[in-house]
Amino acid sequence: MEVIKVVLADDHVLVRDGIKALLEDQEGVQVIDEASDGKEALEVVERNNPDLLIIDIRMPEFTGIEVVAELKKQGKPVKTMVLSMHDSEEYVVKAIQAGADGYLLKGASKEEFLKAITKIASGGKYFTGDVSAIIMNNFVNGAASKTQAKREPKEAPFKLTKREKQILDLVLQLKNNKDIAEELDISKRTAEVHRFNLMKKLEVKNLMELSNKAKEYGVV
């Protein structure tokens, strides 16, 4: 079994020790380094090339969200999971905008924590239940919109195939490539290609941009 190499970033030693204790006997997961502030987190990731960075939001030097955004900007392949005690829309939306692969509350169970690590490390996304509801409300149903005036969608400069529309719908439901493949009875590789082509066609880089553009052109 390939080991998932994890870096922990939290300014509280007790939190880091607690996570290490939880993971130390877990087969297939290894904590390889730690960081106590945002600047150190960037340095540790650069030095170790981990598979996954688990990071708190409120950190000295740089916040967890700023660290995630910087790693995405640099094109680092490391997956990122924000671990926070906050479930407010502001934090969740900012984390997703930054490019986080997951958002988990510190009150999560051991089972959910391990499930999140495995799913994110394998290329999926994981957002805890309450957080998923916030995402759906903001990005799919448009509940976060502050305008009351309903505007007619623009004419799309692109044309989606029936299959691409199916992929879009499933992506906006936070389905990963494996889930999409099973839903549509196609291979995971085919799902990955469709997803890539969809993002390229709409000229977007993340879930939030994809959802906003889909709503802008009335394709959801």
PyMOL commands that set and color helices and strands:
alter all, ss='L'
color gray80, all
select helices_A, chain A and resi 13-23+38-48+64-74+89-98+110-121+129-140+162-171+177-184+188-202+207-216
alter helices_A, ss='H'
color red, helices_A
select strands_A, chain A and resi 4-9+29-35+52-55+79-84+102-105+126-127
alter strands_A, ss='S'
color yellow, strands_A
deselect
rebuild
show_as cartoon
